[in-house]
Amino acid sequence: MKNNVPFVWSSGCEAELQYLKQCLISDPILKPMDPKKDLVLSTDGSVYGLGFCVLQKDDDDDMLHAVKYGVFSTTPHQANYSATTYMDCRRCKDSIRLEDRISRARCMLA
C-alpha cells in the first residue's frame, strides 16, 4: 500500500476473498477429525507467536491431512522471555492439553 493512493475493494477482490475462505475450510485442506485414529501434532514458535497443526493419516491416500490448525500471539511480556525455553515449554503444555481433550473424546465415543 502506498501513501495518497486510495484503497479500492472491488467485487473481484471480494470474490477472491470468499474463494480463499472456502479453500481454507474445505477438503482436502481441512478434514474432519476421526477420534479413533492417531494424531500427529506439528508445532512452531517464535517471539511473535506459536502455531500448530494437528494431522491424521488418511486411509485412502496414506497421506497426512490437517484436521485442526491455529496460532497464538505472544504478549509483549512473553516476547521478553528466552524464545527457545518459553516456546518449548508452551508447545509442550498446549500439546498435552490437546492430547488430554482428544483422549477424553475417545473415551466418550468408546
N, C-alpha and C positions, 0 to 999 in steps of 0.2 A: 504494500500500500504506500502511496506517495502523498505528500502534503499537497493541499489545494487541488486534489483530484477527487471528484465526487464518487462515492461508492454506489454502484448500481447493482441491485439484486434483481435479475431478470427471471422470467418464468422458466427459462432453460437452466438457470442456476438452481432454482427450487426443485425442478425435476431431477437434476443430478444428485442433490442432497437427499431426496426421498429414495432414490435408487440405492445410494450408498448405505443409508439406514437399513433398507430391506436386505441388502447383501450381508450386513453385519449380524443379522439375526436369523438368517436362512441357512438351510443345509446346503453345502457341506461346511460352511463357516462355523456354525454352532449347532451341535446335535443334542438331542435330549439325553440326559444322563441315565444310565442303567445302573441302579444301586447294587446290582448283583455282580457287576464286573469290577475289576481292579482299576485304580486311577493312577495317573502319572501327574505329579504336581511340578510345574516348572515356575521358578521364581527369579526375579532380578530386582536389583535396587540400586539407588544412588542417594546422594544427599537430598535430592529433589523429590524422591518418591519411591514407592515399591510397586511392582507389577507381578501378577501371577496369571497362570493359565492352567486349568485342570483339563487333562486329556484322557480319553479312553480309546482302546483299540476297537476298531470296527471289524466284525466278523466277515463282512462282505469283501473288503479290500485289504484287510490286515494292516491298516494304517491307523496312526493316532489322529483323532479328531478332537477339537475343542468342545467341551461341554459347559465351561464357565471360564470367564476371564474378568480381570478387574485391576484397578490401580488405586493406590492411596497416596495422597500428597503428604510430605512431611511438614511439620510446623517449623517456623524459624528456629525454635528452641531445639527441636530434634535434629535439624540440619547442622547444629554445632557439635553433635556427638561424633565420635570416631565412626566414619562411614562403614568400615568393614565390620566392626564389632556390633554396632547398633543394627545394621541391616541383617546380619546373620542371625542375631537374636530375634529380631522382629519376624523374619521369614520363618524361623523355626516355630515361634509362638503361633503365627497365623496358620501354618501348615498343620500343627497339632489340633488347633481349634476346628479347622475344616475337616480333618480326618475324624475327629470326635463326632461332628454333626453327621457325617456320612455313615459312620458305624451305627449311630442311633437310628438312622433311617433304615439301614439294612435290617436291624433287629425288629423294627416295627413291621417290615414287609415279610419277614420270615414267619 
